[in-house]
Structures are given as structure tokens and as C-alpha cells.
Amino acid sequence: MTTQEEPHRVSTFLIWNKAMKLSQKTWRPSLTICLWLFFLPTLISSLFLATQAHNKVLSMRVMVDQALEAKTGLSYELLTSELFGFILVFSLLGLVITTLIVWALISLTILNLEFLSDNRTMSPAEAIKKGRNVLWPRGITLIFLLLLLRLEPLVLGQLGLLSVFTVLGLMSLVLFVVERKRPTQALWGALFLKYVSKKQGMGFGVFMVALSTGIAIFLLEQSLSYLLGGLGSLDATLGLSRGFWSTPLANTPITGIFLVKQALELCFYTALLIYLPSFLLTLYSESKRRISESI
């Protein structure tokens, strides 16, 4: 006598709820991982780039003023060299931060996976070390593949980085860690739902969960952007002194309101970074192929 598997469906709120419960159980070590691999490096790099951009603008303004006073033609080669140096530093820092984010996501995935399998919380240092071993050197290709997903808004409009195909693509991290697939196999399997149970007909459900999650994150990002924009003009709205909004700190172009806005934005993305691995692992475990489908 054969037993028939009960129909199993995934729903957005079911996945969100289970992922939230999982992230609540692992948030302390997850926060430590995000602090060292995301929050502090990103904050330092943003302050450095803001200072560099300010200095470059002043330098280029001096070049323009000198050209006008001397009534000579402006050297576009000098302007281009000034811009090229900044763009190069910006690109290199962007690559470093992206690598750290992928490292953090892999470490958080390992951390959550350990809790699901053994019901124990791994230490942040142990998770970071294991994440580094998984990422290097096999995961370097995966970093560049995930970077290509940043081109999605150019094709599909300004929905944001974490829209449907990016949410689907991030599942490649789970496939890379859990199923030990090669980077190209992991991304291909994630985008085309190769890991999803076909017998249960979950493909459409998983796609809708990814779509709903992408839209939810996009709306949260837009709300954050609106809030930060309001903070930038709050002094004028409430008639407050502009000292905190316009006075540079410690002989730098950085103002107090800039630091507050950066901190709020990074806090939002830190919370998102903590939640995403829990969400991806929950979605994977609820929709993956059963053993009978692999035979």
C-alpha cells in the first residue's frame, strides 16, 4: 500500500512568519556578523567617499576658476584624470563592500542552517570563519554573477535591487552552501527554480513569494528614502537652527545630519541582511524537491 503525499503549498505570509521566527532566534550572533562585515565597513567607506568627493569638487572648481581668470581653455584631460581617480576608488570600494556582503550572507546562512539542523546557535567568529572557507576561492565567481543582477533596474525599470529576479537570484547562496553547487549552477538553479518540487507544483507559489518580497522591500526602501529626505529639510520645516544640518564636523565636509541619515540607512539594511538568510532558508526548505523526486 502506497501513501500519497499531502498537497503542500507555499504562501507569502507563511514564509515570512517562519522566517521571522527563525531570525528572532539567531539575531544576536547575526547582528555581530553584520556589524563587522557590513555596518562598520560600509559606514567607514561612505564617510571616506563623501570626503573624497568633496575634495574633488573643490579641486575641480579651482581648476575652472583658474582657467576663467587666465582666459585659457579648460583642460578636459585634467578634469578627466581627476574624475577617473575617484571613479576607480569608488569602484574598488564597491567591489570590496559587495564581497563583504556576500561573505556576510553566506556566514548568516551557515549560522541559520546550523540552528535548523542541530538547534544550536553557532558563535559569530565560527560562522564568519566557515563563511570565509566556503566563499574562498569557489565563491568569487558567484560574487561577480550576483553583481550582474544589479543591472536589472536598467532593464526592468527602477523597482530596486531587491526585486523579483534578485530575490530569486539570492537563493543561489543557499544552493551554493547547502547543495554545494558550482556558482553558475547555483545561480541558474535559483533563477529557474530547479530546486523547487515539481510534484507539488510549487513553482508559481515560489515566484509569487519572491515577487511579494521584492515589492515589500521596494516599498520599505521608498519609505526610508522619503523619511531621510524629510530629515534633510526638517530644520526648515520646524524653523530650527541649521547648525546640525550644515556645520561640518572636525574639519571634514561631514555634517551631523549626514551621519544620522547614514546610520539610519545602514540600520535598515542591517536588519534586512539579518532577515534575508532566514527567509531564503525557509523558502528553500518549504519548497525543495522531496527525496522521492530525486530517484
Buried (B, 14 or more C-beta within 10 A) or exposed (E): EEEEEEEBEBEBEBBBEBBEEBBEBBBEBBBBBBBBBBBEBBBEBBBEBBEBBBEBEEBBEEBEEEBEEEEEEEEEEEBEEBEEEBEEBBEEBBEEBBBBBBBBBBBBBBBBBBBBEEEEBBEBEBBBBBBBEBBEEBBEBBBEBBBEBEEBBEEEEEBBBBBBBBBBBBBBBBBBBBBEBEBEBBBBBBBEBBBBBEEBEBBEBBBBBBBBBBBBBBEBBEEBEEBBEEBBEEBEEEEEEEEBBEEEEEEEBBBBBBBBBBEEBBEBBBBBBBBBBBBBBBBBBBBBBEEEEEE
